[in-house]
Amino acid sequence: MDVTVDRRSQARELTMQALCQLDVQGDDVKALLGRFFREQTDDDLTLRLAEQWTQGAWQLVEECDRVIGRAAIRWRLSRLSHVDRAILRMAVYQLCYCRDIPCKVVINEAIEIAKKYSSQQAPRFINGVLDAVLKTLNKNETPSVSEEAT
């Protein structure tokens, strides 16, 4: 297996974990995330990607949440576990703003993280929500800060 793929997968796991911490503890934990990442890995690419993806997803968390809310029909974001919310936020951020990452890779990685860290039903749920998000993006509907949540 390609070492770069493993590094990116680890960066995604770290991003999910950091987004969970931010979700639970709020912005107060931001100052500690760098240390958290360095305790998990000393690989420069993994660190850089985890920091970049975490910062990007958290800065745009409200926008990502609106996209998730439109795709997760009959589910309130507040009802999702912290882990599932973090996985979806990371994946939606990557689908919308990291155009250099193939959509299929984003979705597959999110499903794998859900298999590892969440409930038995989570991978299927994550897949369904991200598939709906992708269909929206393929219709050239990009998220907008000014859009109202439905």
Secondary structure, DSSP 8 states (H G I E B T S, - for coil): --HHHHHHHHHHHHHHHHHHHHHHHGGGGHHHHHHHHHHH---HHHHHHHHHHHHHHHHTHHHHHHHHHHHSTT--GGGS-HHHHHHHHHHHHHHHH-TTS-HHHHHHHHHHHHHHHS-SSHHHHHHHHHHHHHHHHHTT----TTS---
